């Protein structure tokens, strides 16, 4: 029993309490350090996650910026083209002579006169060239050459007709562009 009493005295002494408290303090400190290490690792992982998210956000923002820049370029080009067409339309309005004036009468006379003059001059010139070639110079053509000449003359006449029709019926300043109504489009 003396051993038991000695053991109780030893366990109840201040020295043992100090040693026991120190050992438990070391265990507590080790646990605190482990918790701090885990908190730092968690903070490090959280920071890496935040940086990765910010990198993704930056990439998305760069794509959005590139898309917005492209849209702005297209819109700017479209606005410039519209402004160009508006300026062209205004220049047509400026170039339109007032109705009933001598200039309006002259303008309406010029187109048919130039068309007729162009046709007379080119027809007379072509007739003279053909007359000179076949009657004066006595040029002889075989069937292939004659066929090529006929096709050339047909092409020339078609070109002349197209030019004249284009000259007469082309859009003129002050006239309205023909439009297709929505009823006709749906059919």
Buried (B, 14 or more C-beta within 10 A) or exposed (E): EEEEEEEEEEEEEEEEEEEEEEEEEEEEEEEEEEEEEEEEEEEEEEEEEEEEEEEEEEEEEEEEEEEEEEEEEEEEEEEEEEEEEEEEEEEBEEEBBEEEEEEEEEBEEEBEEEBEEBBEEEEEEBEEEEEEEEEEEEEEEEEEEEEEEEEEEEEEEEEBEEEBEEEEEEEEBEEEEEEEEEEEEEE
